[in-house]
Every structure is written in structure tokens, then in C-alpha cells.
Amino acid sequence: MEPVTHFLTGACLGRAGLNRTSRYVTVAAVLAAEAADIDILWGFSGPVAELQHHRGITHTFVGAPVVAAAVVGLVALWHLARGRRKANAQPVRWLWLYAAALIAALSHLFLDWTNNYGLRPFFPFNPRWYAGSFVFIAEPVLWALLAAAVVMPWLLGLADREIGARRPAFRGRGWAIFALVGMVAVWTWRWTEHARALELLQTTQVTAVPATRVAAEPYPVNPFRWHAILDTPAYFQTAEINTHTGQIDSDPHADVLFKPAQTPAVQAARQTPLGRVYLDWGTWAVVRDLGPEPVPGLDPPSLPTIRAQSAVPASASSSASRWTTVEFSDLRFRYNFLGPGRPITGSPLSAFVYIVDNRDEAGTVLNGRAQK
């Protein structure tokens, strides 16, 4: 999920009762709920390294206890920096503080599992990606629930101050519990509808030939609407599902994507660092040879430079070297998730690599960023 959901979930976990066990619990829970995304710092090494390590070790059952410990360490430094507090201040119980941080860190893993990007919770022992695919990566319904739990106690506190009412020690517990229960209810509802969508795909003949595998990708807000992907030996076909009515809409012409040819350039691109990382993550990856098509953000390769750098002797090289662009995309994200009638301006998380003479890599672009 995106950071807003993680931060608000951490705040609600702290306010739901954990903050009664120790001072700083809510602060630790908020930080630990988002801390796993520190792996975005891999982006400084380039987009390929970022894709390779995003939702990596910090998003695992091995990494979560370490993440929680690091957050508690930061809180301890803050505690020491603040110095002595009032004698009647709530005591710091470090074991309870760590337990709260660990619960919040594990909530990050669960939230990320619910969407269709997925994560590898058992890495490094098991590198497989797992994805629930029943909640969109940004869900406004969850925002509303969690934000209400944070904002409403503050608004009610303003009213209490106006009338001179005594301020409670732990405000907002009921709202936080309500939001967390509401989140579980949304998950349960969406999980049920996702299972219903997959059942419809299994029992309805959508493609001309039986599909070898199917997937149902979520839309935000509406739990009855799903984007379906069906895989056949020769092509992919997409469809729109309404689980409320049981209707499946698919055009056998407009919604069919024939599987691209496995050209020598495609085979070479698969063996590049980008190709290996992308295909490890992209469970519905499509690799296409686009021909000599320039990619925005990266100049086409300079053939004399490429030939000069190649280990192949000049006499063995073709006198007319050619370059081509190979595209990597994932069908899980190639749909109009913002609503019907909106054109797809580009496939999110798409990548491109220049291949020269079906052999040499000459530049990479991932999600609009060039690899340095």
C-alpha cells in the first residue's frame, strides 16, 4: 500500500489500546508501520536495483523484528535527548514498546500482501512472490476509515476544551478500534468478491480455447468490479467482471493480445540485469521487440561506440549493425483503474532496454527512469 495507509494504520494500532502499555507507543507504531519502505533508498543505485530490492528484506518475517528494533532504538535516542520528565509521566516499558513496534511492522507486510504488487515474506529462504490481489494499492475507503479515527478525537477534543470538560488520558481508543474493525470488514468483503470473480472466470467460457491460468485485479472503491486476465497458449485476453451481476464483458478482438514472437533481441533482453529482475517479479510479464523505436528519456545507442566496446573483432562484426528496443510490461497494471473511458497513457512499471545486434545491451529505462 501507499504510505498514507501505513502511517494511519500505525496510528490506529497505537491508539487502539497499545498506548496504555508504555509511553511512546503510538509514535513507535506509526514509524514502524512505514519503516519497511526505507528500501526505496535503493533507488539511488538506479531503477533496476530499486525494483530488485523493493519489498525485499525489510518486507519479510526475518526483517520485521529488525525493523521494529531499529524503530525502538530511534525512540530510545529521542527519550534520552528529551532528558528528565515529570514524575507522574507515563513510564517507558521497553518490552511493550518493542511488541507494539513489531505488530506495526508486521501490519506493513500484511497490507502490502493484500494488493497485486505482492511481496516476498519468506525471503531469503523462499524467493517466491505472494499477492492477495483483492485491494487496490490506494484505497480511498480505507483512507476515510483511518483518517476519521485520527481526526474525530481531535475535533471532539476541541469541543471538550470549549466547555471545560476534563481531557481523558487516552483519547480516541473507540475510534481506532472502529477503524481497524472496519478495515477487516473491507478486506473480508473484497476477499469474498475476489474469490467470486475467479469462480466466474473458471466457470464461464471467455476465451475461444480454455485458459491455462486466470487473474482478477482490483479497482479502487468498488468491490464488485474486477479486471480479468486470461492466459491461453497463443494469446492473452482481458475482461471486465461485475461480481454483483455476475456479468463478464470481453471483446474477442479488442481485448486480445497475441503473445509476442521470441526474437533474438527478446532472448538477449531477458538475460540482461533488467530482464532477470523484471521476470522474477512480473508474474504476468510481456516482453516485446518494438524494433528501432526510441524511448523517452534515453537517447538511442551510438553504434560506432557500441562496436568499439564490443569484444567481437571488427572483422567479425556486421558492417551495418542494428539496434532494437525491447519492452517489458506486466498485465497486472495495464488497465484503466481510474475509470472507464480513460485512455492508457503508458503501462505503469514498464521498462525498456536497447539491444544492439541481438547481443549488446545499450541502455535501460524503467518506469521512466534511465539506468545510469
C-alpha positions as semicolon CSV with decimal commas, in nm:
position;residue;x (nm);y (nm);z (nm)
1;M;0,000;0,000;0,000
2;E;0,100;0,364;-0,028
3;P;0,248;0,546;0,276
4;V;-0,073;0,719;0,391
5;T;-0,246;0,388;0,468
6;H;0,060;0,254;0,651
7;F;0,103;0,564;0,866
8;L;-0,266;0,582;0,959
9;T;-0,277;0,208;1,037
10;G;0,016;0,251;1,274
11;A;-0,158;0,541;1,447
12;C;-0,476;0,339;1,493
13;L;-0,285;0,036;1,622
14;G;-0,121;0,257;1,884
15;R;-0,443;0,428;1,988
16;A;-0,649;0,108;1,998
17;G;-0,506;0,025;2,339
18;L;-0,136;-0,043;2,294
19;N;-0,057;0,313;2,403
20;R;-0,177;0,225;2,753
21;T;0,118;-0,013;2,799
22;S;0,403;0,234;2,762
23;R;0,496;0,586;2,671
24;Y;0,588;0,649;2,303
25;V;0,386;0,351;2,177
26;T;0,185;0,548;1,920
27;V;0,499;0,719;1,788
28;A;0,679;0,385;1,759
29;A;0,380;0,221;1,591
30;V;0,349;0,499;1,333
31;L;0,719;0,482;1,248
32;A;0,735;0,101;1,240
33;A;0,424;0,078;1,023
34;E;0,605;0,263;0,741
35;A;0,972;0,186;0,814
36;A;0,990;-0,113;0,578
37;D;0,970;0,124;0,282
38;I;1,316;0,254;0,364
39;D;1,423;0,015;0,088
40;I;1,333;0,289;-0,161
41;L;1,683;0,419;-0,091
42;W;1,799;0,153;-0,336
43;G;1,667;0,393;-0,598
44;F;1,992;0,590;-0,565
45;S;2,163;0,291;-0,728
46;G;1,926;0,308;-1,023
47;P;1,577;0,185;-1,109
48;V;1,684;-0,176;-1,168
49;A;1,833;-0,203;-0,818
50;E;1,521;-0,037;-0,678
51;L;1,293;-0,293;-0,846
52;Q;1,517;-0,577;-0,734
53;H;1,522;-0,475;-0,368
54;H;1,185;-0,302;-0,326
55;R;0,971;-0,510;-0,094
56;G;1,283;-0,710;-0,025
57;I;1,442;-0,798;0,310
58;T;1,264;-0,523;0,506
59;H;0,932;-0,671;0,389
60;T;0,997;-1,018;0,530
61;F;0,930;-1,208;0,851
62;V;1,307;-1,210;0,905
63;G;1,339;-0,834;0,855
64;A;1,032;-0,718;1,053
65;P;1,185;-0,783;1,401
66;V;1,498;-0,593;1,295
67;V;1,289;-0,304;1,161
68;A;1,098;-0,291;1,492
69;A;1,423;-0,294;1,690
70;A;1,563;-0,008;1,480
71;V;1,250;0,200;1,545
72;V;1,272;0,136;1,920
73;G;1,638;0,239;1,905
74;L;1,540;0,571;1,748
75;V;1,274;0,623;2,013
76;A;1,531;0,546;2,284
77;L;1,763;0,813;2,144
78;W;1,476;1,060;2,141
79;H;1,391;0,964;2,500
80;L;1,749;1,027;2,613
81;A;1,762;1,357;2,425
82;R;1,446;1,481;2,598
83;G;1,603;1,427;2,942
84;R;1,406;1,405;3,264
85;R;1,029;1,433;3,251
86;K;0,763;1,493;3,514
87;A;0,743;1,235;3,790
88;N;0,383;1,149;3,702
89;A;0,461;1,091;3,332
90;Q;0,372;0,753;3,187
91;P;0,669;0,514;3,227
92;V;0,855;0,366;2,934
93;R;0,824;-0,013;2,923
94;W;1,069;-0,112;2,655
95;L;0,944;-0,466;2,602
96;W;0,589;-0,343;2,542
97;L;0,725;-0,070;2,319
98;Y;0,910;-0,329;2,108
99;A;0,600;-0,550;2,092
100;A;0,393;-0,260;1,962
101;A;0,659;-0,172;1,702
102;L;0,674;-0,536;1,589
103;I;0,295;-0,554;1,548
104;A;0,304;-0,236;1,340
105;A;0,596;-0,365;1,129
106;L;0,405;-0,688;1,058
107;S;0,099;-0,483;0,961
108;H;0,307;-0,334;0,679
109;L;0,368;-0,683;0,538
110;F;0,004;-0,777;0,556
111;L;-0,116;-0,455;0,394
112;D;0,131;-0,494;0,107
113;W;0,024;-0,855;0,056
114;T;-0,339;-0,752;0,003
115;N;-0,266;-0,568;-0,325
116;N;-0,149;-0,708;-0,658
117;Y;0,215;-0,592;-0,645
118;G;0,288;-0,854;-0,381
119;L;0,588;-0,922;-0,160
120;R;0,829;-1,200;-0,063
121;P;0,761;-1,255;0,308
122;F;0,977;-1,569;0,336
123;F;1,284;-1,425;0,160
124;P;1,574;-1,518;0,163
125;F;1,467;-1,878;0,229
126;N;1,188;-1,866;-0,029
127;P;1,212;-1,603;-0,307
128;R;0,854;-1,654;-0,428
129;W;0,625;-1,350;-0,460
130;Y;0,285;-1,364;-0,288
131;A;-0,004;-1,128;-0,365
132;G;-0,361;-1,129;-0,235
133;S;-0,475;-0,901;-0,522
134;F;-0,804;-0,810;-0,356
135;V;-0,732;-0,448;-0,252
136;F;-0,613;-0,173;-0,486
137;I;-0,276;-0,022;-0,392
138;A;-0,452;0,307;-0,298
139;E;-0,794;0,252;-0,143
140;P;-0,997;0,566;-0,056
141;V;-1,238;0,364;0,161
142;L;-0,951;0,273;0,394
143;W;-0,829;0,632;0,392
144;A;-1,171;0,751;0,508
145;L;-1,193;0,495;0,789
146;L;-0,843;0,551;0,922
147;A;-0,845;0,928;0,883
148;A;-1,173;0,952;1,071
149;A;-1,019;0,760;1,362
150;V;-0,734;1,012;1,379
151;V;-0,924;1,335;1,313
152;M;-1,250;1,284;1,503
153;P;-1,096;1,255;1,852
154;W;-0,906;1,577;1,786
155;L;-1,225;1,757;1,679
156;L;-1,412;1,626;1,981
157;G;-1,121;1,738;2,199
158;L;-1,165;2,094;2,072
159;A;-1,529;2,082;2,175
160;D;-1,435;1,948;2,520
161;R;-1,193;2,236;2,574
162;E;-1,465;2,485;2,483
163;I;-1,695;2,352;2,754
164;G;-1,414;2,288;3,004
165;A;-1,451;1,912;3,011
166;R;-1,167;1,706;3,155
167;R;-0,931;1,570;2,892
168;P;-0,907;1,187;2,900
169;A;-0,561;1,033;2,925
170;F;-0,601;0,814;2,615
171;R;-0,835;0,977;2,366
172;G;-0,960;0,803;2,052
173;R;-0,948;0,436;2,152
174;G;-1,304;0,366;2,037
175;W;-1,250;0,540;1,703
176;A;-0,925;0,348;1,643
177;I;-1,091;0,014;1,717
178;F;-1,381;0,109;1,490
179;A;-1,141;0,191;1,204
180;L;-0,942;-0,132;1,243
181;V;-1,257;-0,342;1,258
182;G;-1,388;-0,156;0,953
183;M;-1,062;-0,231;0,770
184;V;-1,100;-0,602;0,842
185;A;-1,460;-0,585;0,719
186;V;-1,346;-0,421;0,393
187;W;-1,079;-0,689;0,348
188;T;-1,327;-0,967;0,411
189;W;-1,579;-0,821;0,166
190;R;-1,316;-0,772;-0,102
191;W;-1,166;-1,118;-0,043
192;T;-1,510;-1,272;-0,095
193;E;-1,574;-1,074;-0,414
194;H;-1,227;-1,159;-0,547
195;A;-1,297;-1,528;-0,495
196;R;-1,633;-1,480;-0,669
197;A;-1,457;-1,314;-0,967
198;L;-1,213;-1,604;-1,001
199;E;-1,500;-1,851;-0,977
200;L;-1,683;-1,674;-1,261
201;L;-1,369;-1,693;-1,475
202;Q;-1,333;-2,064;-1,407
203;T;-1,695;-2,147;-1,489
204;T;-1,750;-1,913;-1,787
205;Q;-1,607;-1,968;-2,133
206;V;-1,449;-1,629;-2,203
207;T;-1,173;-1,730;-2,445
208;A;-1,209;-1,938;-2,763
209;V;-0,980;-2,200;-2,613
210;P;-0,952;-2,295;-2,244
211;A;-0,732;-2,058;-2,041
212;T;-0,430;-2,207;-1,866
213;R;-0,440;-1,950;-1,584
214;V;-0,653;-1,652;-1,483
215;A;-0,625;-1,349;-1,257
216;A;-0,863;-1,084;-1,122
217;E;-0,713;-0,742;-1,048
218;P;-0,887;-0,490;-0,817
219;Y;-1,032;-0,147;-0,882
220;P;-1,041;0,115;-0,606
221;V;-1,362;0,180;-0,408
222;N;-1,592;-0,064;-0,592
223;P;-1,555;-0,420;-0,456
224;F;-1,779;-0,563;-0,730
225;R;-1,558;-0,451;-1,020
226;W;-1,254;-0,654;-1,134
227;H;-1,018;-0,658;-1,429
228;A;-0,959;-1,012;-1,552
229;I;-0,656;-1,154;-1,734
230;L;-0,673;-1,490;-1,906
231;D;-0,373;-1,677;-2,044
232;T;-0,402;-1,914;-2,341
233;P;-0,122;-2,083;-2,537
234;A;-0,137;-1,822;-2,817
235;Y;-0,267;-1,501;-2,659
236;F;-0,377;-1,309;-2,351
237;Q;-0,734;-1,186;-2,321
238;T;-0,872;-0,932;-2,077
239;A;-1,224;-0,888;-1,946
240;E;-1,426;-0,676;-1,704
241;I;-1,618;-0,854;-1,430
242;N;-1,914;-0,736;-1,223
243;T;-1,948;-0,980;-0,935
244;H;-2,275;-0,819;-0,825
245;T;-2,450;-0,910;-1,151
246;G;-2,223;-1,199;-1,249
247;Q;-2,156;-1,032;-1,587
248;I;-1,828;-1,069;-1,778
249;D;-1,759;-0,828;-2,066
250;S;-1,483;-0,906;-2,314
251;D;-1,434;-0,824;-2,682
252;P;-1,259;-1,118;-2,856
253;H;-1,093;-0,868;-3,091
254;A;-1,016;-0,551;-2,893
255;D;-0,930;-0,732;-2,568
256;V;-0,690;-0,988;-2,714
257;L;-0,312;-0,951;-2,703
258;F;-0,129;-1,212;-2,906
259;K;0,190;-1,333;-2,744
260;P;0,491;-1,160;-2,899
261;A;0,747;-1,350;-3,101
262;Q;1,058;-1,463;-2,915
263;T;1,308;-1,283;-3,137
264;P;1,685;-1,299;-3,074
265;A;1,664;-0,945;-2,934
266;V;1,395;-1,054;-2,685
267;Q;1,605;-1,352;-2,579
268;A;1,906;-1,126;-2,527
269;A;1,697;-0,874;-2,331
270;R;1,574;-1,149;-2,099
271;Q;1,934;-1,217;-1,995
272;T;2,016;-0,855;-1,910
273;P;2,015;-0,743;-1,544
274;L;1,682;-0,569;-1,608
275;G;1,535;-0,876;-1,774
276;R;1,629;-1,113;-1,492
277;V;1,494;-0,882;-1,221
278;Y;1,176;-0,793;-1,411
279;L;1,086;-1,152;-1,499
280;D;1,145;-1,264;-1,141
281;W;0,887;-1,009;-1,023
282;G;0,647;-0,985;-1,320
283;T;0,408;-1,278;-1,287
284;W;0,216;-1,151;-1,594
285;A;0,515;-1,006;-1,779
286;V;0,502;-0,949;-2,155
287;V;0,828;-0,893;-2,347
288;R;0,801;-0,734;-2,694
289;D;1,051;-0,646;-2,965
290;L;0,944;-0,296;-3,076
291;G;1,209;-0,251;-3,344
292;P;1,423;0,066;-3,364
293;E;1,188;0,280;-3,155
294;P;1,349;0,549;-2,934
295;V;1,246;0,558;-2,569
296;P;1,170;0,893;-2,399
297;G;1,443;0,982;-2,154
298;L;1,719;0,778;-2,319
299;D;1,896;0,852;-2,646
300;P;1,924;0,564;-2,896
301;P;2,258;0,383;-2,890
302;S;2,555;0,515;-3,082
303;L;2,652;0,219;-3,299
304;P;3,020;0,307;-3,354
305;T;3,064;0,336;-2,975
306;I;2,891;0,004;-2,916
307;R;3,107;-0,172;-3,176
308;A;3,421;-0,021;-3,026
309;Q;3,327;-0,153;-2,681
310;S;3,229;-0,499;-2,805
311;A;3,467;-0,790;-2,751
312;V;3,387;-0,913;-3,102
313;P;3,664;-0,821;-3,352
314;A;3,573;-0,555;-3,605
315;S;3,619;-0,802;-3,891
316;A;3,359;-1,032;-3,735
317;S;3,108;-0,752;-3,673
318;S;2,839;-0,670;-3,922
319;S;2,919;-0,366;-4,134
320;A;2,564;-0,246;-4,070
321;S;2,490;-0,302;-3,701
322;R;2,130;-0,259;-3,594
323;W;1,964;-0,173;-3,268
324;T;1,618;-0,251;-3,142
325;T;1,404;-0,166;-2,838
326;V;1,265;-0,442;-2,619
327;E;0,973;-0,356;-2,389
328;F;0,889;-0,523;-2,058
329;S;0,539;-0,473;-1,916
330;D;0,314;-0,651;-1,668
331;L;-0,052;-0,707;-1,749
332;R;-0,146;-0,676;-1,379
333;F;-0,116;-0,298;-1,413
334;R;-0,219;-0,242;-1,773
335;Y;-0,581;-0,138;-1,729
336;N;-0,790;0,175;-1,672
337;F;-0,807;0,152;-1,294
338;L;-0,916;0,518;-1,265
339;G;-1,241;0,456;-1,453
340;P;-1,388;0,367;-1,793
341;G;-1,319;0,589;-2,090
342;R;-0,976;0,698;-1,966
343;P;-0,705;0,605;-2,218
344;I;-0,396;0,420;-2,103
345;T;-0,114;0,671;-2,150
346;G;0,151;0,416;-2,057
347;S;0,180;0,094;-1,868
348;P;0,288;0,156;-1,507
349;L;0,614;-0,017;-1,414
350;S;0,703;-0,073;-1,780
351;A;1,069;-0,098;-1,881
352;F;1,274;-0,078;-2,198
353;V;1,620;-0,192;-2,300
354;Y;1,814;-0,118;-2,617
355;I;1,971;-0,426;-2,778
356;V;2,239;-0,396;-3,048
357;D;2,299;-0,678;-3,297
358;N;2,077;-0,905;-3,084
359;R;2,358;-0,919;-2,831
360;D;2,479;-0,599;-2,663
361;E;2,277;-0,405;-2,407
362;A;2,296;-0,031;-2,478
363;G;2,072;0,140;-2,223
364;T;1,782;0,073;-1,988
365;V;1,473;0,271;-1,887
366;L;1,244;0,152;-1,605
367;N;0,925;0,337;-1,516
368;G;1,051;0,645;-1,697
369;R;1,395;0,648;-1,529
370;A;1,715;0,575;-1,718
371;Q;1,964;0,334;-1,560
372;K;2,297;0,512;-1,506
